[in-house]
Amino acid sequence: MTDTLLAALDELAGDDVAPPEVAEAWAELSAGYRAGAATPAGAALSPTHARAYAAVRAPATGAAVAAVLAELAARRPGWAPATLLDLGAGPGTATWAAAAEFPSLAAATLVERAPAMVALGRELAAAAPDAVVRDATWVAGDAADPPPPAAGPADLVVAAYVLGELDERRVAPAVGAWWEATGGELAIVDAGTPAGFARVRAARDALLARGATLTAPCPADGPCPMAGGDWCHFAVRLARPAAVREAKGAALGYEDEKFAYVVASRQAPAHAPARILRHPQARSGHVRFTICRDGRTEPLVVARSRGAAYRWARRARWGDPVPDEALGGPPAPGR
């Protein structure tokens, strides 16, 4: 996500304090989220609710999408998508993130059911530095049943934080429709909660059954190894302006947006050798990891004696791919 969009969203939030009507609207939306409700649909979403969402929530969802697209770009170096389909676009944050990550984009279609979100998205787009955002086509419609693309399947399709808004019976048909609309890569992002991961995992299974390969985060196309109460999720940290802290009743000047995701592809596999699933644990002379590799989760210990692999390990973060040279090595100390 670009600094220009963040500046526009900060302006919505206000310089010092959130306008009372925005803070009140956010409180209503937040109560609904905690109760498991989706964002109000269509005309039920007022312009003030849309503004509250864009100012208070959109920076976090946009940061999550930007992190996912950055990983997609890292796994597919040289891939240059020309067309984008943004499903459940809200005020267009995923489109901004995609335009920043993929300068090759020449056309974007945003599908959004709430007129208030569309109006706000158009207003924000007027300040976009990328022509693909300014000139994007907005379609008033249901993200679960997108209209057939006029120019055929899109190179890149993004469905961010949409699964949780769908009735369970609509999820499988929606994922099928999204895949049919995809010519290259389909990125599905959801909340980094057990429920959010369960939705992403179900989408992952459905896409594999349709012949997709997985670009990220999974290092293999087989069954997911997460079992029991465990779930796969990642996090991105972003700053909280003063007005956002006030609207959320938060004290910290930052927040960590936790998210689950899958990127499915019509291209040949481009898996990472392995993926870090938890915060690395630095110890005296070694770093411990929990990783996903070859369809299983396992510990990995990288000792100081391993030179370049250890230098990587000292810098590695939760969610990073694990390079081949870091895999293997001697047993963990004390094992």
N, C-alpha and C positions, 0 to 999 in steps of 0.2 A: 504494500500500500504506500502511496506517495505522500511526501510531506505536504503537498498541495491539498490533498483530500483531508489529511489530519487538520490542517489549518482551517479548512472550511467547516469541518465537524466541530472543532474547538469554538469557532465563531457562533455556531448554533447553540453551544452549551453556555456561552457567555464568558466574559473575562474573569469574573471573580465569583459570582454566585449564580446558581441556576434560577431562571425566572420561576416564580411560584407555580405557574400553570404547567411548565415543563416538568418540574420536580413532582407535582401531583400526578401527571400523566405517567411518568416513569414508575411511580409507586404502584399505580394500577396495573401496568404491564408486568412489573416485577412480581406482584402478588399472583397474577395469573400464571407466570412461569413456575413459581414455587409450587403451585397447585397442580402443575402438569398440563395447563391449558396452552393452546397454541395462541399465537398473535391473533387478535380479532381480524376477521376476514372482511375483505371488500370495503363497502361503505361504512362498516362498523368501526374501522380504524380511522380516527379523526386526524386532521392535519396536526393537531397538537401531539397526539400519540406518535405520529410518524416522526415529528421533530424530536420528541423525547427519545425514541428508539435510535435515531440517527446520531444524536449527540452523546448518548450514554452507552448504548450497546454496540453500535456499528463499529467503533474503533477496535473492539476486541474481536468481533467476528471477522472483520477485515484483516486483522493481524494474523488470525489463524489461517485464513485462506491464503494470504501472502506466503506464510511459511510452507503450506502444502504445495503451492505453485513453484516456490523456490526449489523444493525437493524434486518435483517433477522435472524442472529444467536441469537440475544436476544429474538426474538419471538419464535424461534424453538430450545430451549436449548436441547442439546443432539443429534440433527440431525447431521449426519455425511455423507455428500455426497461423493461418490467415483469418479464420473465422471463429467466433466465440458465441456460445449459447449459455446465458446466465439464467438459471431457473430459480424462481423464488427470489428475485433479485433484490427486493427491498429497495433501498435508495441507490443501489448500484455499486456497493463497495467491492464485490468480487470482480466486477468489470474493471474498476480502477486498478485493483491488484494485478489482474491479468495483463492489462495494458502496460503496466510498469515492468512486469517480468518478461513479457513477450512483445517487443517492439514491432514484430512482424505482423501483428494483428491489424487487419484492414477493415473488418466489419464485425459488429457485435449486435446480438439480439437479446433483449432482456425481457423475461416473462415475469410479470408481477400482477397479483390479483387486486391489490389495494390501490384505488385511485390516489389516495393521499400520498402513498409511497412513490408512485410514479411521478406525481407533481413535484415532490421534493427531490427525487432523483434527477429530474430534468433541470431543476434549479441548481443543484450541486454540479451537474455536468457542464454547465455554462462556464465554470471556472477551471475545467480540466485542461491540463497541458497537452493531452493526447487527443488527436482528432477522432480516433475510434470511439472514445467516450463521449465527446461532444456530439458526434453524428450518429450515435447508436439508435437502433430501432427499438422502441418500447412496445410491448404487446400486452394488453390487458387480458390475463388468462390464468388458468390453473397450472401451476408448475408440475403437478402430477400427470397432466395430460397436455403436454406442449403441442402447439400446432406444428405440422410438418414444415421443416425449414424450406423456404422458397428456393434456396440454392443447393439443396441437398444437405446431408449430415454435416454438422459443424466439426471443425478440426478439434476444438476444445469445448467440452461441456462441463459446467460447474453447477452443482446442486449443493449449496451451503446452508446447513441448518434447516433443511426442508423436511427430512424424514420424520422428525419429531412432531411436525404439524399435521401429519397424515393419519387418518384412520388406519388401523393395522391391516384391514382388508385391501387398502389401496396401495400399500407399499410395493408388493411384488409387481403389479401392473405398471406402477410408476417407474420402477427401476428398469423394467423391460422397455418402456417408452423412451427413457433417457438413453439407454444403450442403442436403440434404433436410431436416435438422433445424433449419435456419436460417430464421427469419421476417424478420429484419432485417439484422444484421451478423454476419459470421464473421471472427474474429481468429485467425490462425495465427502462432505465434511459434516460432522455432528458434534454434539456436546461430548466432552471427555469424561463422561459418567458411565457407570455400568449399563444403564439403559441406552445411552447414546452409542456405546460400543456394540451392544447387542444389535441395534439397528444397522450399524455399519457392517457388522459381521454377516448379518442376513443378506444385505445387499451384495457383499463380497461373494458369498456362496452362490447367489443367483447369477451374478456376472460370470463367475467361473463356469457355471453350468451352461452358459450361453457361448462359451468359447473364448472369453476374454483372457488376456494375460494381465499380471499385476505389476505395475511400475513401482508403486510405493504404497505403504511402508514395508510391505511383506518381502522377505528375501526368497520366497518360493511361492508357487502357484497351488500348492497342495492344501490340505485341511489346516485350519488355524489351530495352533497348539494351546491357546488359552483355554483353561478349564476351571471349573468350580467358580469361585467368586473373583477370579482374576480378570482383568480387562486391559486391553492395549490402548494407551492414550499418550498424548504428548502435551507440551505446554509452550507458550510464547509469552514473554513479559512485555508489557507496554506501560507507558506513563499515564497517570490519571490527572487531568487538569483539575483545578480547584472546584469548578462547578460540578464536575462529574463526581468528585469525592463527596460534595454536599448532597447531590441527588441520590447517591447510593448509601449515604450515611457511613462512609468509609474514612479511615484515618490515614492509611498509607498512600503515598504518592505514586504508587504503581499497582498493577494487578497482573496476575498470571492467568491467562486464558487457557484452559485445558480443553483439548479437542481430540476426537477420534476421526480417522479418515481412511479412505482407500482411493487409489488412482488405478482405474482399469484401462486397458489399452487394446487396440486392434493391431498394434505393432508387435514385433518380436520381443520376447522378455528382456528386461533391462534391470534385473534385480540387483540390489546391494548384496554383497556376500553374507552380511548379517546386519542386525539392527539393535541398537542399545534401547532397552525397554525401561530402565529405571535410572535414577541419578547415579553416576559413578561414585564409588566409595574409595577415596584416596587413603592409602595406608602407608606405613613406613616401608619404603622400597618397592611398593607395588600398587596397582589400581585394580579394584574389583568391579566387575560388571555383571549385569543380568542381560543376556542377549537372546534374540530370536534367530535361529539358524537351521536351515534344512528341515523345516517343519517341526521344530521343537524349541523349547526354551531351555537355557543352560547357563551356568556360570562361566565367566571368562576372567582370568587373572593375567595381567600383563606386568611382568617384573622389570625392575630397573635394568637388569642384565640384558634385556632384549633391545636396547639401543633405540633405533628409530621407532619401533612399535611403542616403546614406553613414552617417548616424546609425544607421539600421537595421543596416547592414553591420558597424559596429563592435561591435554587440551580438550579431550572429547567431552561431549555433553549428551544428556538424555535426548534420545531421538536420532542421534547421528548414525549414519551407516558405519559399519566396521570394515576397514580395508582387509584384504587377504593377508597382508603381512602381520596383522595384529592377531589373527586367529592361530590356534594351536599353542605351542610353547609348553613350558614345564607345568606340572601340577601346582595347584594353589598351595601357598605355605600352610603347613599344619594339616594337610590332607593326606 
